[in-house]
Amino acid sequence: MKIDPKDYRVKEGEAVELKKWPTEIEPLYSSKEDYQKALAEHVEELSSLQSLLYADNHYSVLLIFQAMDAAGKDGAIKHVMSGVNPQGCQVYSFKHPSAEELQHDFLWRTTRDLPERGKIGIFNRSYYEEVLIAKVHPEILKGEGIQKDILDQKTVWKERYRSIVDLEEHLHRNGTKIIKFFLHLSKEEQRKRFLKRLDRPDKNWKFSLNDIQERAYWKDYRRSYEACLSATSTQKNPWYVVPADDKKDARLIISGILLDTMRQLKMSYPKADKTRRKELETARKILLKQAKHQEEADVE
């Protein structure tokens, strides 16, 4: 199984038409056991790279997940990040802005939660909601308390795209590697997953009548995603369109892209200088001496 990130990457300046991007591909695994083995290998390597990221302490990694409802964001995060040390990973889910958050610019609430050096941050939805759901539902934009001359529909989205690109370029210059995943789900697969949520009592809590209401805006969301992906996928901070009708494939693709990205970071474990090596040798002598004394005490 070979996963080439270029197969899913949106090139800078590319005009995205999501109808031309598949929601399902030829399976990357031959059986359930083959999938579990491949994912386990990815998770094991990711765990090692996360430890190296923490020790190196020069970079941070930010994963952004965006998708239509039921595309599998939660499951992908759960399975792909299952082997990562919780102390080195931070997950944030962004819902409707609070009253406090509405008193600030649209990037404020998410920038507060950016990962520190040495850690992996995960945004389950993100500041991109402000050019997606707010574009589909203009009343949200009007409720943000922005002065009217800034709310020109002809310029506001272009300006927000620019703000996002500028922020991500700033983060890149300061050591944050951003990986953006759009889980591309078909409308029919979403319908099937909603039915499963209705049929299974343990999944009922994940369903809301609002989910059905939002399906009526499917084409509007698709157009918003197309404009967003086209405007904000750059060479340094690209978008990846992940076929999401098969959850197993999606998880393998996401973990494969994440591994490929982290392998390219110039990371290394800190090397001990002369003073540090002397300290370590002193510690070794003390511990060996203590062990000898303990052995002698045990004999007596």
C-alpha positions as CSV (number, residue, x, y, z in Angstrom):
1,M,0.0,0.0,0.0
2,K,1.5,3.3,-1.1
3,I,-0.2,6.6,-0.3
4,D,1.0,9.6,-2.4
5,P,-0.1,12.9,-0.8
6,K,0.1,14.6,-4.2
7,D,-2.9,12.5,-5.3
8,Y,-5.1,14.4,-2.7
9,R,-3.4,17.8,-2.6
10,V,-5.1,20.9,-3.9
11,K,-2.5,22.8,-5.9
12,E,-2.0,26.5,-5.2
13,G,-4.2,28.6,-7.5
14,E,-6.2,25.5,-8.6
15,A,-9.9,26.1,-9.2
16,V,-11.5,23.3,-7.3
17,E,-14.6,21.5,-8.7
18,L,-15.6,18.9,-6.1
19,K,-17.6,16.9,-8.6
20,K,-14.2,16.0,-10.2
21,W,-12.8,14.8,-6.9
22,P,-13.8,11.3,-5.9
23,T,-15.6,10.5,-2.7
24,E,-14.6,6.9,-3.0
25,I,-11.6,5.2,-4.5
26,E,-10.3,1.7,-5.0
27,P,-9.7,0.3,-1.5
28,L,-6.2,0.8,-0.1
29,Y,-6.5,-2.5,1.8
30,S,-7.4,-6.1,0.9
31,S,-9.2,-7.1,4.1
32,K,-10.2,-5.8,7.5
33,E,-7.1,-7.5,8.9
34,D,-4.9,-5.8,6.3
35,Y,-6.4,-2.4,7.1
36,Q,-5.9,-2.9,10.9
37,K,-2.2,-3.9,10.3
38,A,-1.6,-0.9,8.0
39,L,-3.2,1.6,10.4
40,A,-1.3,0.1,13.4
41,E,2.0,0.6,11.5
42,H,1.1,4.2,10.8
43,V,0.1,4.8,14.4
44,E,3.3,3.2,15.8
45,E,5.5,5.4,13.5
46,L,3.4,8.5,14.4
47,S,3.9,7.8,18.1
48,S,7.7,7.8,17.5
49,L,7.6,11.0,15.4
50,Q,5.4,12.7,18.1
51,S,8.1,11.9,20.7
52,L,10.7,13.3,18.4
53,L,8.7,16.4,17.8
54,Y,8.4,17.0,21.5
55,A,12.1,16.4,22.2
56,D,13.2,18.5,19.2
57,N,11.0,21.4,20.4
58,H,11.4,23.5,17.2
59,Y,8.1,22.8,15.4
60,S,4.4,22.4,16.2
61,V,1.9,20.6,14.0
62,L,-1.7,21.8,13.4
63,L,-4.2,19.4,11.8
64,I,-7.4,21.0,10.5
65,F,-10.5,18.9,9.8
66,Q,-13.4,20.3,7.8
67,A,-16.3,18.4,6.3
68,M,-20.0,18.0,5.9
69,D,-21.8,16.4,8.8
70,A,-21.2,12.6,9.3
71,A,-18.0,12.6,7.2
72,G,-16.1,10.9,9.9
73,K,-13.9,13.6,11.4
74,D,-14.3,12.3,15.0
75,G,-13.6,8.7,14.0
76,A,-10.5,9.7,12.0
77,I,-9.1,11.7,14.9
78,K,-9.8,8.9,17.3
79,H,-8.2,6.1,15.2
80,V,-5.3,8.0,13.7
81,M,-4.2,9.6,16.9
82,S,-4.8,6.6,19.1
83,G,-1.1,6.0,19.8
84,V,-0.1,9.6,20.5
85,N,0.9,10.6,24.0
86,P,-2.1,12.7,25.3
87,Q,0.4,15.1,26.9
88,G,1.7,16.0,23.4
89,C,-1.6,16.4,21.7
90,Q,-4.4,19.0,22.0
91,V,-7.9,18.6,20.4
92,Y,-10.3,21.4,20.1
93,S,-13.8,21.4,18.6
94,F,-15.3,24.7,17.6
95,K,-19.1,25.1,17.7
96,H,-21.2,28.3,17.5
97,P,-19.2,31.3,18.8
98,S,-20.0,32.4,22.4
99,A,-21.0,36.0,23.3
100,E,-17.4,36.7,24.3
101,E,-16.0,35.3,21.1
102,L,-18.3,37.4,19.0
103,Q,-16.7,40.5,20.6
104,H,-13.5,39.8,18.8
105,D,-12.3,39.3,15.2
106,F,-13.2,36.0,13.6
107,L,-9.7,34.5,14.1
108,W,-9.4,35.3,17.8
109,R,-11.1,32.2,19.3
110,T,-9.0,29.7,17.4
111,T,-5.7,31.4,17.6
112,R,-5.9,31.2,21.4
113,D,-5.7,27.4,21.0
114,L,-2.8,27.0,18.6
115,P,-0.4,24.3,19.5
116,E,2.8,25.2,21.3
117,R,6.2,24.0,20.0
118,G,6.7,20.3,20.4
119,K,3.0,19.5,20.3
120,I,0.3,18.4,17.8
121,G,-2.8,20.5,17.8
122,I,-6.1,19.3,16.2
123,F,-8.9,21.6,15.1
124,N,-12.2,19.7,14.6
125,R,-13.7,22.5,12.5
126,S,-11.8,25.7,12.7
127,Y,-11.7,29.4,11.6
128,Y,-12.7,28.1,8.2
129,E,-16.3,27.9,9.5
130,E,-16.2,31.7,9.1
131,V,-16.0,31.4,5.3
132,L,-18.2,28.3,5.1
133,I,-21.2,28.2,7.3
134,A,-21.2,32.0,7.6
135,K,-21.3,32.2,3.9
136,V,-24.2,29.8,3.5
137,H,-26.0,31.5,6.4
138,P,-25.4,35.3,6.0
139,E,-27.4,36.0,9.2
140,I,-24.5,34.5,11.2
141,L,-22.2,37.1,9.6
142,K,-24.6,39.9,10.4
143,G,-24.8,38.8,14.0
144,E,-21.0,39.2,14.5
145,G,-21.3,42.9,15.2
146,I,-19.1,44.0,12.3
147,Q,-19.6,47.5,10.9
148,K,-21.8,47.5,7.8
149,D,-19.2,48.9,5.4
150,I,-17.1,45.8,6.0
151,L,-20.0,43.4,5.2
152,D,-19.9,44.1,1.5
153,Q,-20.7,40.6,0.0
154,K,-18.5,41.4,-3.0
155,T,-15.4,41.8,-0.8
156,V,-15.9,40.3,2.6
157,W,-15.1,36.7,1.6
158,K,-12.0,37.6,-0.4
159,E,-10.8,39.6,2.5
160,R,-11.4,36.8,4.9
161,Y,-9.5,34.3,2.7
162,R,-6.6,36.8,2.6
163,S,-6.7,37.0,6.4
164,I,-6.6,33.3,6.7
165,V,-3.7,32.9,4.2
166,D,-1.7,35.6,6.0
167,L,-2.2,33.9,9.4
168,E,-1.1,30.6,8.0
169,E,1.9,32.0,6.4
170,H,2.8,33.7,9.6
171,L,2.5,30.4,11.5
172,H,4.6,28.6,8.9
173,R,7.4,31.1,9.3
174,N,7.3,30.6,13.0
175,G,7.5,26.8,13.0
176,T,3.9,25.6,12.8
177,K,3.3,23.0,10.1
178,I,-0.4,23.1,9.1
179,I,-2.1,20.1,7.4
180,K,-5.6,20.7,6.2
181,F,-8.0,17.9,5.5
182,F,-11.4,18.2,3.8
183,L,-13.2,14.9,4.2
184,H,-15.1,14.6,0.9
185,L,-18.4,12.8,1.5
186,S,-21.1,12.1,-1.0
187,K,-24.7,13.2,-0.2
188,E,-25.9,9.6,-0.6
189,E,-23.3,8.3,1.9
190,Q,-24.3,11.0,4.4
191,R,-28.0,9.9,4.1
192,K,-27.0,6.3,4.9
193,R,-24.9,7.4,7.9
194,F,-27.7,9.5,9.3
195,L,-30.1,6.5,9.0
196,K,-27.5,4.4,11.0
197,R,-27.5,7.1,13.7
198,L,-31.3,6.9,13.9
199,D,-31.3,3.1,14.0
200,R,-28.7,2.6,16.7
201,P,-29.5,3.9,20.2
202,D,-25.8,4.4,21.0
203,K,-25.6,6.7,18.0
204,N,-28.9,8.7,18.5
205,W,-27.1,11.4,20.5
206,K,-25.0,12.3,17.4
207,F,-28.1,13.2,15.4
208,S,-30.0,16.4,15.3
209,L,-33.0,17.5,13.3
210,N,-30.8,20.4,12.2
211,D,-28.6,17.9,10.3
212,I,-31.6,17.2,8.0
213,Q,-32.2,20.9,7.6
214,E,-28.6,21.6,6.6
215,R,-28.8,18.9,3.9
216,A,-31.1,21.3,2.0
217,Y,-28.0,23.6,1.6
218,W,-25.8,20.9,0.2
219,K,-25.1,22.7,-3.1
220,D,-24.5,26.0,-1.3
221,Y,-21.9,24.3,1.0
222,R,-20.3,22.6,-1.9
223,R,-19.8,26.0,-3.7
224,S,-18.5,27.5,-0.4
225,Y,-16.0,24.7,0.0
226,E,-14.9,25.0,-3.6
227,A,-14.3,28.7,-3.3
228,C,-12.5,28.2,0.1
229,L,-10.2,25.4,-1.1
230,S,-9.3,27.3,-4.2
231,A,-8.5,30.5,-2.3
232,T,-6.6,29.1,0.7
233,S,-4.6,26.1,-0.5
234,T,-1.0,27.2,-0.8
235,Q,2.3,25.5,-1.4
236,K,3.3,25.8,2.2
237,N,-0.2,25.2,3.7
238,P,-2.1,23.0,1.3
239,W,-5.5,21.4,1.5
240,Y,-6.0,17.7,1.0
241,V,-9.3,16.4,-0.3
242,V,-9.8,13.0,1.3
243,P,-12.3,10.5,-0.2
244,A,-14.5,9.9,2.8
245,D,-17.2,7.4,1.7
246,D,-15.0,4.6,3.0
247,K,-13.9,5.5,6.5
248,K,-11.0,3.0,6.5
249,D,-9.5,4.5,3.4
250,A,-9.9,8.0,4.8
251,R,-8.1,7.1,7.9
252,L,-5.2,5.5,6.0
253,I,-4.9,8.5,3.7
254,I,-5.0,11.0,6.6
255,S,-2.4,9.1,8.6
256,G,-0.2,8.6,5.5
257,I,-0.2,12.3,4.7
258,L,0.5,13.2,8.3
259,L,3.5,10.8,8.4
260,D,4.8,12.1,5.1
261,T,4.7,15.6,6.4
262,M,6.3,14.9,9.7
263,R,9.1,12.9,8.2
264,Q,10.1,16.0,6.2
265,L,10.6,18.1,9.3
266,K,14.2,18.6,10.2
267,M,14.0,17.1,13.7
268,S,16.5,15.4,15.9
269,Y,16.9,14.5,19.5
270,P,19.0,17.1,21.5
271,K,22.7,16.3,21.5
272,A,24.6,16.5,24.8
273,D,27.4,19.0,24.9
274,K,30.6,18.5,26.9
275,T,29.2,19.9,30.1
276,R,26.0,17.8,29.8
277,R,28.0,14.6,29.0
278,K,30.0,15.2,32.2
279,E,26.8,15.6,34.2
280,L,25.4,12.3,32.8
281,E,28.7,10.5,33.6
282,T,28.6,11.8,37.1
283,A,25.0,10.6,37.5
284,R,26.0,7.2,36.1
285,K,28.8,6.8,38.7
286,I,26.5,7.8,41.5
287,L,23.8,5.3,40.5
288,L,26.4,2.4,40.0
289,K,27.9,3.2,43.4
290,Q,24.5,3.1,45.0
291,A,23.8,-0.2,43.4
292,K,27.0,-1.6,44.8
293,H,26.2,-0.4,48.3
294,Q,22.8,-2.0,48.0
295,E,24.2,-5.3,47.0
296,E,26.6,-5.2,49.9
297,A,23.8,-4.4,52.3
298,D,21.7,-7.3,50.9
299,V,24.6,-9.7,51.5
300,E,25.0,-8.6,55.2
